[in-house]
Amino acid sequence: MNKSTKYMLAGLGAAAFGITAGMGIGGYISFLVGIKNTEKAKNKAIERSRSQDNNALNIEWFNNLNPEEISMLSEDGLQLRASFLRQPEAKQSKKTVILAHGYHHARMQMIPYAKIFYNMGYNVLMPDARSHGESEGNLIGFGWLDRRDYVRWVQRAVLLTHTDEKIVLMGISMGAATVISAAGEPDMATNLTAVIEDSSFNRLDKQFRHRLKRYYHLPSQEFEAIASALTKKEAGYSFKEANIQEQVKKVRVPIMFIHGEADRYVPIEMLDDLVEAARVPSQVYLVDQADHVQALPTNPHRYQIEVANFLEKYVD
């Protein structure tokens, strides 16, 4: 082998090593950014959920109801926090909704949704997802780990109210994936009556690749595989396991699907997969020109009417 050939092979080897190392570093960074959370980031999300997702009137409305502070241990020992808005005794109707907020937000994000349900006579339980807000943890469950938490939140809601309480699960974005996944669990309490999901993805591996490609212009398939492997090692689940499309097949209560037709974060094709997979009575509400989880801000009056019609049909 002459010197030029040796140099060429050495160069190719160095290039291959560099590419592999770069992929590994990129995948690790994707894991750190996408799955790991810090106390600083959680505090910023609390403030963002107060200031950007609400106005002063919403915050005043919430505080005037003197929400009860609720805590619960997850199956893996995390202390989870929530706020509970209880209807006055004279208006008790034995109906409770449990809300699920979005990725890198906190329970306060759900105040506009809480108002809708509270004004319809529902008690409202608003948890901080694991590794979000005031709940413990630093590894984000992306709805998959959270599904087990919400099985327990349903049980907790029954203890806070009545043994025959009717429970509705409602979530947005990551929270939408959470409530679908929870509803599909075999040990979900029979108190669960309906699910409302707003802007869920269909599969976490596909969602992560879409996010990497659209927002970061990175080699999505390679980085996703590495980030998924790290998540499996650190958090106990892979992106492929977090298959909401398969989980929706196991849901045994009616589902309302809500999605913005201009959603850039979760493509509307993912909604199609979820609706096609559902094996229960379903209602679909599409909002023209609405981006990700913007269905309520885009047309608040219509949103409330659609939700009320669904609940009247399947819960009330």
NUTORNU-800717 format. One line per 3 residues: number of its first residue (from 1); their letters; for each residue x, y, z of N, C-alpha, C, O. Coordinates in steps of 0.05 Angstrom, whole numbers, plus 5000, padded with zeros to 4 digits. Atoms other than C-alpha are relative to their C-alpha. Example, Ala and Ser with C-alpha at 12.3 -4.5 7.8 and 13.67 -1.06 7.14 Angstrom:
2
1) AS) 5018:4976:5000:5246:4910:5156:5018:5024:5000:5039:5024:5013; 4984:4976:4999:5273:4979:5143:4985:5022:5014:4995:5044:5018;
This chain:
316
1) MNK) 5017:4976:5000:5000:5000:5000:5018:5025:5000:5034:5028:5018; 4983:4976:5001:5032:5066:4979:4990:5021:5020:4969:5018:5031; 5006:4980:4980:5033:5128:5022:4975:5015:4995:4960:5021:5013;
4) STK) 5024:4984:5007:4978:5165:4984:4975:4985:5008:4955:4997:5017; 5024:5016:4993:4930:5107:4995:4997:4999:5030:4974:5001:5040; 5001:5000:4971:4948:5104:5069:4988:5026:5010:4971:5026:5028;
7) YML) 5010:4974:4992:4935:5179:5075:4971:5003:4995:4955:5014:5010; 5028:4998:5007:4869:5173:5039:4983:4984:5019:4962:4994:5028; 5016:5016:4981:4845:5116:5083:5000:5012:5028:4979:5012:5041;
10) AGL) 4999:4987:4974:4868:5153:5145:4981:5024:5000:4968:5029:5020; 5018:4976:5002:4831:5215:5121:4971:4991:5001:4954:5004:5015; 5027:5010:5000:4768:5174:5108:4992:4991:5028:4970:4995:5037;
13) GAA) 5005:5009:4973:4774:5142:5176:4995:5023:5020:4977:5022:5036; 5003:4977:4983:4782:5209:5210:4973:5014:4994:4960:5023:5013; 5026:4988:5007:4722:5237:5172:4977:4984:5011:4958:4995:5021;
16) AFG) 5021:5017:4989:4680:5177:5191:4997:5003:5030:4975:5004:5041; 5000:4996:4971:4700:5185:5263:4988:5026:5008:4972:5029:5027; 5011:4973:4995:4684:5259:5260:4970:5001:4997:4956:5013:5013;
19) ITA) 5028:5001:5005:4616:5246:5231:4985:4985:5022:4965:4994:5033; 5012:5016:4978:4601:5192:5283:4999:5015:5026:4979:5016:5040; 4998:4984:4976:4625:5236:5339:4980:5023:5000:4966:5029:5020;
22) GMG) 5019:4978:5002:4584:5294:5313:4971:4991:5004:4956:5005:5016; 5027:5011:4996:4522:5251:5309:4994:4994:5029:4973:5000:5040; 5004:5006:4971:4533:5227:5380:4996:5025:5017:4979:5025:5034;
25) IGG) 5003:4975:4985:4542:5297:5406:4973:5013:4995:4960:5023:5013; 5026:4988:5008:4482:5322:5367:4977:4986:5013:4957:4998:5022; 5021:5016:4988:4439:5265:5393:4998:5006:5030:4977:5007:5041;
28) YIS) 5000:4995:4972:4461:5279:5464:4989:5028:5006:4974:5031:5026; 5011:4973:4996:4446:5353:5458:4969:5000:4996:4955:5013:5010; 5029:5002:5005:4377:5335:5429:4987:4988:5025:4965:4997:5032;
31) FLV) 5010:5012:4976:4366:5292:5491:4999:5021:5023:4979:5024:5037; 4999:4980:4979:4388:5348:5538:4979:5022:4996:4966:5030:5015; 5019:4979:5006:4345:5400:5503:4971:4990:5001:4953:5003:5012;
34) GIK) 5028:5010:5003:4284:5356:5491:4989:4986:5024:4965:4987:5029; 5009:5017:4979:4280:5311:5552:5007:5009:5028:4991:5008:5046; 4991:4990:4974:4321:5340:5609:4987:5027:5007:4982:5043:4989;
37) NTE) 5011:4974:4991:4291:5396:5650:5015:5009:5025:5024:4992:5040; 4986:4989:4976:4322:5441:5703:4981:5016:5016:4960:5024:5007; 5017:4983:4982:4293:5479:5762:4998:5028:4988:4976:5040:4990;
40) KAK) 5001:4973:5012:4311:5544:5727:4980:5001:4977:4964:5019:4975; 5018:5001:5023:4274:5523:5664:4971:4996:5010:4952:5008:4998; 5027:5005:4990:4214:5499:5705:4989:5026:5012:4965:5032:5008;
43) NKA) 5009:4975:4989:4210:5566:5741:4993:5020:4978:4974:5035:4980; 5006:4983:5023:4213:5603:5674:4973:4992:4988:4958:5009:4979; 5025:5010:5012:4156:5559:5649:4976:5008:5017:4955:5015:5006;
46) IER) 5022:4991:4982:4114:5577:5710:4993:5029:4994:4970:5036:4991; 5004:4971:5005:4124:5651:5696:4988:5003:4972:4970:5020:4968; 5011:4998:5027:4110:5641:5621:4971:4992:5000:4955:5004:4986;
49) SRS) 5028:5009:4999:4046:5603:5637:4982:5021:5013:4958:5022:5007; 5016:4979:4988:4023:5661:5680:4998:5025:4982:4976:5035:4978; 4999:4974:5014:4044:5720:5636:4992:4998:4970:4979:5016:4960;
52) QDN) 5005:5002:5029:4039:5694:5564:4975:4985:4994:4962:4991:4974; 5024:5017:5005:3983:5643:5569:4975:5011:5013:4953:5000:5010; 5022:4989:4985:3938:5687:5612:5001:5031:4999:5020:5043:4990;
55) NAL) 5000:4971:4995:3917:5758:5625:4993:5005:5029:4988:4986:5044; 5004:4993:4971:3906:5795:5691:4972:4990:5009:4969:4982:5032; 5027:5009:4992:3831:5778:5691:4999:4970:5005:4986:4961:5024;
58) NIE) 4999:5029:4996:3845:5703:5684:5013:4994:5027:5003:4977:5043; 4986:5005:4975:3895:5705:5742:4983:5008:5024:4982:4994:5044; 5017:4991:4979:3847:5745:5785:4977:4980:5004:4970:4974:5027;
61) WFN) 5022:5020:4999:3790:5696:5769:5010:4975:5015:4996:4966:5033; 4989:5025:4988:3834:5637:5789:5005:5004:5030:4997:4988:5046; 4992:4995:4973:3860:5668:5853:4975:5005:5018:4975:4997:5041;
64) NLN) 5024:4995:4985:3790:5690:5875:4985:4975:5008:4969:4975:5026; 5013:5025:4994:3768:5618:5875:5014:4985:5023:5006:4963:5031; 4984:5012:4978:3820:5602:5929:5006:4970:4994:4996:4953:5009;
67) PEE) 4996:5028:5007:3845:5538:5895:5014:4985:5022:5032:4995:5036; 4987:5018:4981:3863:5480:5940:5026:4990:4988:5027:4983:4965; 4975:5011:5009:3935:5457:5936:5000:4970:5006:4997:4961:5029;
70) ISM) 5001:5029:4998:3938:5382:5923:5027:4988:4994:5041:4998:4976; 4975:5014:5006:3998:5335:5924:4994:4970:4998:4975:4960:5009; 5003:5029:5004:4006:5262:5903:5027:4988:4992:5043:5001:4979;
73) LSE) 4976:5014:5007:4062:5212:5897:4995:4984:4975:4975:4970:4972; 5002:5017:5024:4074:5181:5829:5009:4971:5007:5019:4966:5028; 4992:5028:4995:4087:5106:5822:5030:4997:5004:5038:4979:5018;
76) DGL) 4971:5002:4997:4161:5120:5818:5011:5020:5021:5035:5026:5021; 4992:4985:4977:4162:5165:5879:5004:5030:4997:5016:5043:5014; 4998:4971:5004:4158:5236:5851:4976:5014:5013:4954:5004:5012;
79) QLR) 5021:4984:4988:4119:5288:5889:4988:5018:4979:5002:5036:4968; 5014:4985:5021:4068:5317:5840:4981:5020:5013:4969:5014:5034; 5017:4978:4989:4030:5382:5852:4977:5007:4982:4979:5004:4957;
82) ASF) 5024:4992:5016:3962:5407:5830:4984:5021:5015:4987:5025:5039; 5019:4982:4989:3910:5460:5841:4972:4988:4995:4967:4977:4974; 5027:5011:5003:3837:5440:5853:4980:5023:5005:4980:5036:5026;
85) LRQ) 5022:4980:4999:3778:5486:5839:4975:4985:5006:4964:4970:4988; 5024:5015:4991:3718:5459:5877:4976:5018:4996:4976:5041:5004; 5025:4986:5003:3648:5480:5859:4988:5005:5028:4991:4989:5046;
88) PEA) 5014:4996:4975:3608:5512:5916:4981:4977:5006:4971:4965:4988; 5017:5022:4992:3567:5462:5956:4973:5000:4985:4963:4979:4978; 5027:4998:5012:3502:5487:5926:5000:4993:4970:4979:4987:4959;
91) KQS) 4998:5005:5029:3528:5475:5855:5013:4973:4994:5019:4968:4970; 4987:5025:5005:3558:5406:5864:4984:4983:4980:4960:4979:4984; 5014:5016:5021:3542:5363:5803:5013:4973:4995:5005:4959:4977;
94) KKT) 4986:5026:5003:3589:5303:5812:5014:4997:4973:5014:4976:4961; 4985:5000:5025:3630:5322:5751:5027:5014:5005:5027:5036:5016; 4974:4988:4997:3705:5336:5751:5016:4996:4974:5015:4975:4961;
97) VIL) 4981:5001:5023:3753:5352:5694:5028:5001:5011:5034:5017:5029; 4972:4999:4994:3827:5338:5700:5015:5010:4976:5014:4998:4954; 4986:4986:5023:3870:5384:5656:5029:4992:4998:5041:4986:5019;
100) AHG) 4972:5006:5004:3938:5370:5626:5013:5021:4982:5004:5024:4959; 4988:4978:5015:3983:5427:5603:5021:4989:4979:5025:4965:4977; 4982:5007:5021:4034:5428:5547:5029:4999:5008:5036:5004:5031;
103) YHH) 4971:5003:4997:4109:5417:5539:5013:5026:5009:5009:5047:4996; 4985:4976:4990:4153:5465:5579:4981:5022:5008:4987:5046:5004; 5019:4981:4988:4092:5499:5610:4994:4991:5028:5009:4974:5039;
106) ARM) 5008:5008:4973:4057:5492:5677:4970:5002:5002:4957:5010:4984; 5029:5002:4996:3988:5483:5706:4985:5026:4994:4962:5026:4986; 5014:4974:5005:3972:5558:5701:4993:5004:4971:4976:5020:4965;
109) QMI) 5007:4998:5028:3972:5551:5626:4971:4992:4995:4959:5001:4975; 5027:5012:5005:3905:5515:5633:4978:5017:5012:4955:5008:5012; 5022:4983:4989:3867:5572:5668:4978:5006:4980:4955:5004:4987;
112) PYA) 5022:4994:5019:3830:5592:5604:4982:4976:4995:4958:4979:4991; 5016:5024:5004:3807:5520:5596:4985:4994:5026:4962:4984:5025; 5013:5005:4975:3791:5514:5670:4974:5017:5002:4954:5008:5013;
115) KIF) 5023:4982:4999:3743:5573:5664:4976:4988:4985:4953:4990:4994; 5021:5012:5016:3704:5537:5609:4985:4979:5016:4961:4979:5018; 5012:5023:4986:3693:5475:5651:4987:5009:5027:4966:4999:5034;
118) YNM) 5011:4991:4974:3683:5511:5718:4973:5014:4996:4954:5010:5011; 5025:4985:5006:3629:5555:5687:4978:4981:4991:4955:4988:4991; 5020:5020:5007:3594:5491:5664:4994:4982:5023:4979:4962:5020;
121) GYN) 5007:5015:4976:3592:5465:5735:5019:4978:5008:5013:4962:5026; 4980:5020:4994:3654:5421:5736:5019:5009:5022:5027:5032:5022; 4976:4996:4985:3704:5415:5791:5024:4998:4981:5022:4984:4961;
124) VLM) 4977:5000:5018:3773:5427:5760:5025:4993:5015:5033:5007:5035; 4974:5007:4989:3838:5391:5778:5021:5006:4979:5020:4998:4956; 4980:4990:5018:3900:5423:5747:5028:4992:5010:5040:5006:5025;
127) PDA) 4973:5008:4992:3965:5383:5757:5022:5013:4985:5018:5021:4962; 4975:4996:5014:4035:5403:5740:5010:4973:4992:5012:4955:5009; 4989:5025:5010:4063:5347:5697:5026:4994:5014:5040:5013:5024;
130) RSH) 4974:5007:4989:4123:5309:5724:5022:5016:4985:5021:5019:4961; 4977:4984:5011:4187:5350:5713:4991:5027:4989:5005:5038:4973; 5010:4973:5008:4145:5413:5702:4989:5014:5025:4981:5002:5044;
133) GES) 5012:4985:4978:4122:5469:5747:5011:4994:5027:5035:4993:5031; 4991:5006:4973:4124:5452:5820:5002:4970:5006:5008:4962:5028; 4998:5029:4997:4123:5376:5809:5030:4992:4998:5046:5005:4985;
136) EGN) 4973:5009:4999:4187:5338:5822:5008:4986:4973:4991:4978:4958; 4989:5014:5023:4232:5307:5769:5015:5018:4981:5010:5042:4980; 4986:4984:5020:4279:5329:5714:5001:4985:4973:5016:4993:4955;
139) LIG) 5002:5014:5025:4263:5279:5659:4971:5001:4990:4953:4991:5003; 5027:4995:5010:4203:5297:5616:4988:4974:4989:5002:4959:4974; 5013:5025:5007:4153:5241:5604:4987:5001:4973:4979:4980:4962;
142) FGW) 5013:4996:5026:4123:5270:5539:4974:4986:4997:4966:4977:4976; 5026:5013:5000:4056:5241:5558:5001:4971:5005:4980:4959:5013; 4999:5029:4997:4081:5170:5562:5004:4992:5029:4988:4976:5039;
145) LDR) 4998:5004:4971:4107:5169:5633:4976:5012:5015:4967:5002:5035; 5022:4985:4987:4052:5219:5651:4974:4984:5000:4956:4989:5016; 5025:5015:5002:3998:5169:5630:4995:4986:5026:4972:4984:5035;
148) RDY) 5004:5014:4975:4010:5130:5694:4994:5020:5023:4978:5013:5041; 5007:4980:4980:4008:5194:5735:4970:5007:4998:4957:5011:5019; 5028:4992:5003:3940:5211:5706:4980:4977:5007:4957:4983:5014;
151) VRW) 5017:5021:4989:3912:5142:5723:4997:5005:5030:4975:5002:5041; 5001:4995:4971:3929:5161:5795:4985:5027:5006:4972:5029:5026; 5015:4974:4996:3902:5233:5787:4970:4995:4999:4955:5007:5013;
154) VQR) 5028:5007:5001:3835:5203:5767:4991:4988:5027:4970:4995:5038; 5006:5012:4974:3836:5161:5831:5000:5022:5022:4983:5021:5039; 4998:4978:4981:3856:5223:5870:4975:5018:4999:4965:5027:5019;
157) AVL) 5023:4983:5004:3799:5263:5840:4975:4987:5012:4958:5001:5024; 5023:5014:4988:3749:5210:5862:5001:5003:5031:4980:5007:5043; 4998:4997:4971:3776:5214:5933:4994:5029:5009:4984:5033:5031;
160) LTH) 5006:4972:4994:3769:5290:5931:4970:5006:4998:4961:5027:5008; 5028:4993:5006:3696:5286:5909:4981:4977:5009:4974:4976:5032; 5019:5021:4994:3650:5225:5905:5009:4974:4987:5023:4974:4966;
163) TDE) 4993:5026:5012:3657:5151:5891:4989:4996:4972:5000:4981:4956; 5012:5003:5027:3611:5158:5831:5004:5025:4983:4989:5031:4965; 4993:4975:5015:3643:5223:5805:5005:4993:4971:5019:4973:4965;
166) KIV) 4994:5003:5028:3643:5229:5730:5025:5017:4993:5026:5041:4999; 4975:4987:5006:3713:5246:5706:5004:5003:4970:5000:4985:4955; 4992:4994:5028:3733:5279:5641:5030:5008:5000:5039:5023:5017;
169) LMG) 4972:4993:5003:3806:5283:5619:5002:5019:4976:4991:5013:4955; 4996:4981:5022:3826:5344:5576:5029:5010:5001:5039:5018:5021; 4973:4990:5001:3895:5363:5552:5007:5013:4974:4993:5008:4954;
172) ISM) 4991:4987:5025:3932:5405:5501:5029:4992:4995:5046:4990:5013; 4973:5006:5009:3994:5386:5461:5011:4975:5015:4999:4954:5013; 4990:5023:4984:4037:5341:5506:4979:4990:5019:4977:4966:5023;
175) GAA) 5022:5008:4982:3979:5341:5554:4978:4985:4985:4965:4968:4997; 5019:5015:5016:3934:5317:5498:5009:4971:4996:4993:4952:4999; 4989:5027:5002:3980:5257:5487:4998:4986:5027:4993:4962:5028;
178) TVI) 5003:5011:4973:3978:5247:5563:4973:4989:5005:4970:4966:5014; 5027:5009:4993:3903:5242:5569:4991:4977:4982:4976:4959:4991; 5007:5023:5017:3895:5196:5509:5014:4975:5011:5001:4954:5013;
181) SAA) 4985:5023:4991:3950:5150:5535:4989:4990:5027:4987:4966:5031; 5011:5008:4974:3921:5150:5606:4974:4986:4996:4969:4965:5009; 5026:5012:5005:3852:5134:5580:5002:4972:4989:4983:4955:4992;
184) GEP) 4997:5026:5011:3879:5073:5545:5012:4979:5019:5016:4956:5011; 4988:5019:4981:3909:5042:5608:4979:4981:5010:4956:4988:5015; 5020:5020:4992:3876:4977:5630:4989:5004:5028:4966:4995:5034;
187) DMA) 5010:4996:4972:3870:4999:5703:4988:5028:5004:4985:5037:5027; 5013:4974:4997:3838:5066:5688:4973:4996:5014:4958:4978:5008; 5025:5002:4985:3780:5078:5737:4976:5002:4982:4977:5017:4962;
190) TNL) 5024:4999:5017:3711:5067:5709:4986:5027:5003:4966:5032:4989; 5011:4973:4998:3695:5138:5732:5006:5017:4975:4991:5036:4970; 4994:4984:5024:3728:5163:5668:4977:4998:4980:4968:4976:4974;
193) TAV) 5024:4999:5016:3671:5185:5623:5006:5009:4971:4993:5001:4952; 4994:4989:5027:3704:5222:5564:5028:5012:5000:5039:5018:5021; 4973:4988:5004:3769:5250:5536:4997:5022:4979:4984:5019:4959;
196) IED) 4998:4979:5020:3781:5316:5501:5030:5006:4996:5044:5014:5014; 4972:4995:5006:3848:5323:5466:5002:5023:4980:4987:5023:4960; 4995:4977:5017:3873:5387:5434:5029:5000:4991:5047:5007:5006;
199) SSF) 4973:4998:5013:3933:5380:5387:5020:4979:5008:5043:4986:5012; 4981:5022:4994:3963:5313:5405:5016:4991:4975:5006:4993:4953; 4985:5014:5021:4019:5282:5364:4991:4970:5000:4978:4961:5018;
202) NRL) 5008:5028:5003:4010:5210:5340:5021:4981:5012:5014:4961:5025; 4978:5017:4991:4079:5180:5356:5023:5018:5008:5029:5037:4993; 4978:4982:4991:4136:5211:5395:5024:4999:4982:5037:5019:4978;
205) DKQ) 4977:5001:5018:4189:5186:5348:4996:5017:4975:5014:5032:4967; 5006:4983:5023:4155:5220:5289:4999:5029:5008:5008:5046:4993; 5002:4972:4991:4141:5283:5330:5028:5012:5005:5034:5035:4998;
208) FRH) 4973:4990:4994:4214:5288:5352:5015:5005:4974:5029:5025:4972; 4987:4996:5026:4239:5279:5281:4989:5025:4986:5005:5040:4974; 5012:4976:5012:4190:5332:5256:5011:5025:5013:5017:5045:4999;
211) RLK) 4990:4977:4985:4213:5380:5310:5029:5006:4993:5037:5029:4988; 4972:4997:5007:4287:5369:5295:5004:5011:4972:5020:5029:4967; 4997:4992:5028:4278:5378:5220:4989:5028:4995:5002:5044:4982;
214) RYY) 5012:4975:5006:4231:5437:5220:5012:5024:5015:5016:5045:5004; 4992:4978:4984:4258:5479:5277:5031:5002:5003:5041:5024:5009; 4971:4999:4996:4332:5460:5280:5016:4991:4975:5040:4994:4975;
217) HLP) 4987:5008:5026:4346:5434:5209:5023:4980:5005:5044:4982:4993; 4980:5020:4993:4383:5374:5238:4992:4973:4987:4969:4969:4979; 5006:5027:5011:4389:5302:5211:4983:4985:5019:4992:4972:5038;
220) SQE) 5020:5008:4980:4326:5281:5246:5001:4970:5008:4999:4963:5031; 5002:5029:4994:4327:5205:5240:5023:4991:5017:5020:4975:5036; 4977:5009:4985:4398:5197:5266:5000:5012:5028:5005:4998:5048;
223) FEA) 5000:4988:4974:4392:5247:5323:4977:4989:5017:4981:4985:5041; 5022:5011:4985:4324:5220:5343:5007:4973:5012:5000:4967:5035; 4993:5027:4990:4351:5149:5349:5019:5002:5024:5016:4987:5043;
226) IAS) 4981:4997:4978:4408:5172:5394:4985:5011:5025:4989:5001:5047; 5014:4988:4978:4363:5216:5437:4980:4980:5012:4976:4979:5037; 5018:5020:4991:4313:5159:5442:5014:4979:5017:5004:4971:5038;
229) ALT) 4985:5019:4984:4366:5111:5466:5008:5011:5027:5008:4997:5047; 4993:4987:4974:4389:5160:5519:4976:5003:5018:4978:4999:5042; 5025:4998:4984:4317:5171:5541:4993:4973:5012:4983:4971:5035;
232) KKE) 5006:5027:4990:4308:5096:5547:5018:4994:5024:5009:4983:5044; 4980:5006:4979:4371:5091:5590:4994:5017:5025:4995:5007:5048; 5003:4982:4978:4356:5152:5634:4971:5000:5012:4968:5002:5036;
235) AGY) 5028:4997:4991:4279:5155:5637:4984:4975:4998:4962:4973:5009; 5014:5026:5001:4259:5083:5621:4981:4996:4978:4966:4976:4977; 5018:5004:5024:4221:5094:5556:5014:5010:4975:5030:5029:4976;
238) SFK) 4990:4992:5026:4240:5099:5483:4979:5016:4985:4955:5014:4992; 5020:4984:5015:4207:5146:5433:4981:4982:4985:4958:4989:4982; 5017:5019:5014:4181:5086:5395:4978:4989:5018:4955:4984:5009;
241) EAN) 5020:5010:4981:4145:5062:5457:4977:5019:5004:4954:5011:5007; 5020:4979:4995:4108:5128:5464:4982:5003:4975:4983:5023:4961; 5016:5002:5025:4059:5108:5409:4971:5007:5008:4955:4989:5016;
244) IQE) 5027:4992:4992:3995:5148:5422:4979:4989:4980:4956:4984:4988; 5018:5011:5021:3965:5122:5357:4991:4972:5008:4968:4964:5003; 5007:5027:4991:3966:5051:5386:4984:5001:5025:4965:4986:5030;
247) QVK) 5014:4997:4975:3943:5074:5454:4971:5008:4997:4954:5000:5013; 5027:4991:5004:3881:5108:5427:4981:4977:4993:4957:4979:4998; 5016:5024:5007:3857:5040:5402:4989:4987:5025:4969:4972:5024;
250) KVR) 5008:5013:4975:3850:5019:5475:4981:5017:5017:4970:5008:5037; 5018:4982:4986:3808:5078:5497:4971:4990:4998:4963:4981:4976; 5027:5011:5000:3738:5057:5517:4978:5021:5006:4955:5014:5012;
253) VPI) 5020:4978:4995:3703:5125:5526:5001:5019:4976:5021:5019:4962; 5000:4982:5023:3683:5178:5475:5023:5020:5001:5032:5028:5022; 4977:4982:5003:3738:5224:5449:4992:5024:4983:4979:5020:4962;
256) MFI) 5003:4976:5016:3735:5295:5424:5028:5008:4990:5046:5012:5007; 4975:4992:5012:3792:5313:5376:4999:5029:4991:4981:5036:4976; 4999:4972:5008:3811:5386:5368:5027:5006:4987:5048:4997:4998;
259) HGE) 4975:4994:5013:3864:5412:5320:4998:5025:4983:4977:5030:4970; 4998:4978:5018:3885:5475:5285:5009:4992:4972:5028:4976:4969; 4993:5008:5027:3887:5468:5209:5027:5011:4991:5038:5001:4971;
262) ADR) 4974:4989:5007:3950:5511:5206:5021:4993:5020:5041:5008:5023; 4981:5008:4980:3987:5474:5261:5027:4992:4987:5028:4974:4971; 4973:5005:5011:4061:5476:5245:5016:4982:5019:5036:4969:5010;
265) YVP) 4985:5016:4981:4085:5440:5308:4992:4971:4999:5009:4953:5000; 5010:5027:5003:4041:5379:5303:4983:4999:4974:4960:5008:4974; 5014:5000:5026:4021:5367:5230:4972:4987:5002:4968:4968:5017;
268) IEM) 5028:5009:4999:3947:5356:5219:4997:4971:4992:4978:4958:4999; 5001:5028:5008:3963:5289:5187:5002:4981:5024:4992:4959:5024; 4998:5016:4976:3979:5264:5257:4972:4997:5013:4966:4976:5024;
271) LDD) 5028:5002:4990:3907:5280:5277:4985:4979:4984:4971:4963:4996; 5014:5020:5017:3882:5238:5218:5006:4972:5010:4989:4955:5011; 4993:5027:4990:3921:5178:5245:4986:4993:5026:4977:4970:5030;
274) LVE) 5014:5005:4975:3891:5186:5314:4971:4994:4997:4960:4976:5009; 5029:5004:5004:3820:5193:5290:4994:4973:4987:4975:4960:4995; 5004:5026:5014:3827:5133:5244:5004:4976:5020:4992:4955:5017;
277) AAR) 4994:5022:4981:3855:5091:5302:4979:4997:5021:4976:4975:5033; 5020:5000:4978:3799:5109:5351:4978:4980:4994:4969:4977:4971; 5021:5020:5003:3748:5054:5363:4975:5006:5017:4960:4988:5025;
280) VPS) 5022:4992:4983:3698:5094:5403:4986:5024:4986:4996:5035:4967; 5013:4976:5011:3647:5149:5387:5018:5024:5002:5030:5029:5024; 4981:4978:5001:3687:5210:5367:4987:5025:4987:4969:5023:4972;
283) QVY) 5008:4974:5011:3677:5284:5351:5025:5015:4992:5043:5017:5009; 4976:4985:5009:3727:5325:5310:4992:5029:4996:4973:5035:4983; 5004:4971:5003:3732:5400:5314:5026:5012:4989:5046:5013:5003;
286) LVD) 4977:4987:5014:3780:5433:5264:4996:5030:4999:4974:5040:4995; 5002:4971:4999:3796:5506:5269:5017:5012:4978:5041:5009:4977; 4987:4989:5023:3813:5543:5206:5020:5021:5008:5015:5039:5024;
289) QAD) 4978:4980:4996:3879:5582:5206:5011:5000:5028:5027:5019:5035; 4990:5001:4973:3894:5562:5278:5026:4985:5001:5028:4963:4990; 4974:5013:4996:3967:5545:5295:4998:4981:5024:4976:4976:5034;
292) HVQ) 4999:5020:4978:3988:5497:5350:4987:5010:5025:4994:5032:5035; 5016:4994:4976:3940:5498:5410:4989:5029:5000:4987:5042:5020; 5012:4973:5003:3910:5563:5383:4971:4999:4993:4959:5019:4986;
295) ALP) 5029:5002:5006:3840:5536:5373:4983:5017:5018:4965:5030:5009; 5015:4984:4981:3814:5569:5436:5004:5029:4996:4984:5044:4994; 4996:4972:5004:3846:5637:5426:4989:5010:4973:4980:5033:4971;
298) TNP) 5010:4992:5027:3825:5637:5352:4971:5005:5000:4961:5024:4988; 5029:4997:4999:3751:5628:5366:4989:4990:5027:4978:4968:5028; 5007:5009:4973:3736:5625:5441:4970:4991:5002:4964:4971:5015;
301) HRY) 5028:5006:4998:3660:5626:5433:4993:4973:4987:4979:4957:4999; 5005:5026:5014:3658:5569:5382:5013:4977:5015:5001:4955:5017; 4986:5021:4984:3708:5529:5423:4983:4990:5023:4979:4966:5027;
304) QIE) 5017:5006:4977:3663:5532:5484:4975:4985:4991:4966:4967:5005; 5024:5013:5009:3602:5513:5444:5005:4971:4992:4990:4953:4999; 4993:5027:5009:3636:5453:5412:5005:4981:5024:4996:4958:5024;
307) VAN) 4994:5016:4976:3662:5428:5479:4974:4994:5016:4970:4971:5024; 5025:5003:4985:3595:5439:5513:4981:4979:4986:4969:4963:4999; 5017:5019:5015:3558:5401:5457:5010:4971:5004:4994:4952:5007;
310) FLE) 4989:5027:4997:3606:5342:5464:4994:4989:5028:4986:4966:5032; 5005:5008:4972:3599:5340:5540:4970:4994:5005:4963:4975:5019; 5029:5004:4997:3523:5346:5536:4992:4973:4988:4974:4959:4999;
313) KYV) 5007:5024:5014:3521:5287:5489:5010:4975:5015:4997:4954:5016; 4987:5024:4989:3568:5240:5526:5004:4999:5030:5010:4978:5041; 4995:5000:4972:3574:5262:5598:4976:5008:5016:4968:4995:5035;
316) D) 5022:4989:4984:3515:5304:5623:4975:4982:5000:4955:4989:5013;
